[in-house]
Amino acid sequence: MRKIQMVDLKGQYDGIKDQVNSSFQEVIENAAFINGPEVQQFQKDLEEYLQVKHVIPCANGTDALQIAMMGLDLKPGDEVITADFTFAATVEVIALLQLTPVLVDVEPDSFNIDPEAIKKAITPKTKAIVPVHLFGQAANMDAIMEIAKEHNLYVIEDNAQAIGGNYHFKNGETQKTGAIGHIGATSFFPSKNLGCYGDGGAIFTNDDDLAHTIRGIVNHGMYERYHHDVVGVNSRLDSLQAAVLRAKLPKLDSYNEARRKSANKYSEAFKGQEDIITPVLLDKEDTHVYHQYTLKIKNGKRDALAKHLQEKGIPFGIYYPIPLHKQKAYTDSRYNEADFPVTNQLVQEVLSLPMHTELDDEQIEYITATIKNFLDT
Ligand SMILES: Cc1ncc(COP(=O)(O)O)c(C=O)c1O
């Protein structure tokens, strides 16, 4: 059996080696390392794929979120609602910009922000909602967009874990996640579903004015060379990373399909296990791109199982072990434990299994058999 890895980037590289190597060579020969043709072409390719008017590449997903919020001209003290159960980047940038993060609970099945909790958290200071399509499954965008419309709030989608996923609206329309809210932000960190070979990120919007503002912000607030109209940052996707992303983008749908197939095999193998709740798909298959395949391990057995997997050399992840509202940097006297029953429970139960495009049946069989044997004895 091939060595089991949480993510197998080398195996994936073998399938795109010729294209990546030759475009790396070309970038080096042309020496257009920053803002070269590869970056511009990737931007266009991604606009076409996502069916969004503007893609603005930047240095990483955290920057993408920060720049999105800078673009909306939010003011210190404005409240931004996001999920308690997510990676810290989402809340970090809110705090960095001196906005007030308002963390709310998530739904037990999807792990995504709970629209009812959003409604309860809205105050006159609320300016934006940041749903995260966690682990690759789309958040409830019907409800979130409706709440935003009613209260005149911006929606910034954190699409770092869900690129390539679709959302099917109740009215029959389908849109790519990240292209639904006022702004979408994504990460091209190597292990993401569309990942480069270093850091990278992008911002998406259909709003021409916002796109113009953001293009200046990523480039030191310049709209004309050496004229700095707003405070900006330096956040660029480099040409080598864009070359990798251009090689991978045409394969993204098949990469996501491979993840779905592996997820279904895992779930099939765990059927009937009383200590395991497999990921719950809330809509059609294409609404989940399985950035992570995350189980809930019931009856207090998660930590013992984790230890066993470690002993057996099977990689796993606990995403995330601590609710954000309990992290030292983000505690706030306004939070009430009773408002976070789901997150408080999830942090004790979640366990993510190896998930990538190169998983094979033998590996899945070994992983699932090891888990079942342990829980059955
Ligand atoms: C949900 C979420 N948001 C934001 C980020 C930040 O992306 P990056 O690591 O590219 O800054 C990540 C990636 O780790 C993420 O998972």
The ligand as an SDF file (V2000), in Angstrom:
LIG
                    3D

 16 16  0  0  0  0  0  0  0  0999 V2000
  -11.6780   29.1340    6.2140 C   0  0  0  0  0  0  0  0  0  0  0  0
  -10.3540   29.7520    5.9110 C   0  0  0  0  0  0  0  0  0  0  0  0
  -10.2710   31.0890    5.7870 N   0  0  0  0  0  0  0  0  0  0  0  0
   -9.1090   31.6900    5.4950 C   0  0  0  0  0  0  0  0  0  0  0  0
   -7.9460   30.9850    5.3210 C   0  0  0  0  0  0  0  0  0  0  0  0
   -6.6580   31.7160    5.1190 C   0  0  0  0  0  0  0  0  0  0  0  0
   -5.9830   31.3900    3.9630 O   0  0  0  0  0  0  0  0  0  0  0  0
   -4.3940   31.5600    3.8650 P   0  0  0  0  0  0  0  0  0  0  0  0
   -3.7720   30.4570    4.6430 O   0  0  0  0  0  0  0  0  0  0  0  0
   -4.1240   31.4600    2.3970 O   0  0  0  0  0  0  0  0  0  0  0  0
   -4.0570   32.9060    4.3880 O   0  0  0  0  0  0  0  0  0  0  0  0
   -7.9910   29.5840    5.4020 C   0  0  0  0  0  0  0  0  0  0  0  0
   -6.7980   28.7850    5.1250 C   0  0  0  0  0  0  0  0  0  0  0  0
   -6.0870   28.2250    5.8220 O   0  0  0  0  0  0  0  0  0  0  0  0
   -9.2210   28.9570    5.7270 C   0  0  0  0  0  0  0  0  0  0  0  0
   -9.3100   27.6240    5.8450 O   0  0  0  0  0  0  0  0  0  0  0  0
  1  2  1  0
  2  3  1  0
  2 15  2  0
  3  4  2  0
  4  5  1  0
  5  6  1  0
  5 12  2  0
  6  7  1  0
  7  8  1  0
  8  9  2  0
  8 10  1  0
  8 11  1  0
 12 13  1  0
 12 15  1  0
 13 14  2  0
 15 16  1  0
M  END
$$$$
